Amino acid sequence: MTPPLTFRRGASDDAEALANLAARTFLETYRDFEEVQDNADYVAKHFQVPAVARLLADPQAATLLAVWGADLAGYSVLRAGTPPSCVSGAKPLQLERFYLAEAATGRGEGTRFLRAVQAEARRLGALTLWLGVYHRNARAIRFYEARGFRQIGERDFPFGGKIFVDPVYAIAVDEIRFPEPTGLTRES
């Protein structure tokens, strides 16, 4: 039996392992949605070690890692900044990224990881958590909606030379729901 994940803040010496995980989880998540070359180009721009090192050093971002022993199994990025106009909740914080490796899904680990994200958001003083999600990523949308996130608007997301209109979801940090895992569905 695989042990449960543990969670910790990312540090500068995590850059290489996180770059590898970020590339892998992005490609796992979007392999069936968009052109292979567009996905590869996005990975090359956003998930190389120098880009990830900048992310880990960014004072506007908090990176939380999900860990199995010494191996990374997931990561999230919480980012301060100006949200889209549809986000009206107090003290908003963006859940910019929330990924788990496929091997970590379907066992309730996504819910446990979101609890850790909630705790980090509270620590950072956020009262509202918001995110954009790819409109074709039904698994992620189901995951967020089952935890109480509601669509409040849309935003443009440039990718592969196109502009996608992604739904924006939000929730009060203290209103996130944590259903008991059934072990029967895959979580994002």
N, C-alpha and C positions, 0 to 999 in steps of 0.2 A: 504494500500500500504506500502510495506517495504521501509524504508528510505535507501538512498545510503550508501555505505560503506565509512568509513573514514580510514585514514592510519596513522600509527605512528611507530616509532622505538620500538623494543622489549626491555624490561628491565628485570632485574633479578627476579622481583616479578611476571613476566608473565610465569615462567617456568612450573608450574602445568597446567595452562589453555592451554598453547602452546603444552605441551606433549599430552594432551587429544585431541586437535585439530589435531596435526600432525598424531597421530595414526589413528584417524577417517578418515581423508582425504586420507591417504595412503591406508587404507583398502577399502574405497569407490572407489578409482582410480583403484586399481589392483585386486579387488575381482574376476573378470572374466578372468584374465590373467594367474595367477600362482597358485600353490598349496596353500591351506589355511594355512598349517603348515609353509611353507616357508615365507608367508606374516606375520604370527604371530611371527615367530622367528626374522624377520627383525624389526618389531615394538618393540619387547622386547629389542633388542640391541640398536636401534637408538632413540626411542621415549619415554623412561622412563624419569621421572623428572630429575634425576641427569645428564643424557646425554644432555637433553635440557638445563639445567642450564649451563653446560659447553659450549654449543653452544652460548648461550646468552652472556657469558663472553669472548668468543674467540675474540681476537683483529684482527684476519684475516677475521672475518665474520661480516656482518651487517644483522640483521634480521628485516624485515619490516612486520608489522601486519596489516591485514584488519579487521576492527572492525564494528559491528552493535551495537550501544549503548554500553553496557558493555560486549558484547559477541564477542569472536574471530570468524571470518568467513573465514580467510585465512592467509597465511603467505608466505614469500619468504625469501630466504637466498642468499645473495651476498657474494662471497668468493674470496679473493685475493690469489694468489699463482701461481705456474707454470702450465700453460695450456698444453694440449696435443700439439704435434708438428704440427698438422694440423691448429691450431689457429695462424694466422699470423698477425692479426690486432694489431695496437698500443694500449698500455695500456689496456690489457685484464682483464676482471673481469668475474668470473663464476656466472651465475644464477644457483646456486646449487639446489635450491628447489623453486617451484612456485605452490602453491596449494590453491584452494578455496573449501569450503564445497559445496556439491551438491546444497544445498538450495540457494547459491549465484550465481549459474551459469545460463547462458541463458538470462541475463538482461543487458549485457554490462559491468558488474562489472569486469570481467577478463581484459578487455581492460583498464578500469580505473585503475585497480591495476597495470598493466604493465606500465602505465604512471607514477605512483608513484615509481615503480622500476627504471624506466629510470631516474627520477629526483634524486633518491638516488645514482645511478651509476654515474651520472654527479658530484654530491656532493663529491663522493669518488675519482674523477679524472679519471674515466675510459673513454676510447674512443671506446672500443670494448666490447660487451657482448656476451658470449658464454655459451652453455649449452649442456648437453647430455640428450637424451630422449629415453625412452624405445621404441624399434622399433615397437612394437605391439600397442602402444598407439596412434592410428590414430587421436583421438580427439585433443590431445595435439599437434601433428605434424601439423594438419590443423591450429590450433590456431597460432602457431609460424610462419608458412609459410605465413599466411594471413597478418602478421605484418612485413613481409620482411626478416625474418630469412632464411638463406640458409644453406643446408647441405654442410659441408666442409670436412668431414672425419668421422671416427669412433673411438670408444674406447671400451675397455673391461670393463665390469661391473660385478663383482662377486655377485651372488645372489642365495641363496638356494643350495649351493654346485655346481653350474654351473657357467660358464662364458658366459654372454650375450654380443653380439657385438651391441652396441647402436650407432645410428648416432649422430654426433656432429654438432650443428648448431651455426652460429655466425652472428653478424650484427654490423655495426658501431652504437654506442649509439644514435647518432643524426639522423640515418636513419630509426629508428623503425617507422612503419606505424600504424596509429590508425583509422581503418575503423569505420564508424558509426554503432552502434549496431542495429540489426534488431529485436531482441527479438525472433527470430525464431530458433536459434541454441544454443546449449549448449557450453559454453566456459570452458576451463580448468583453 
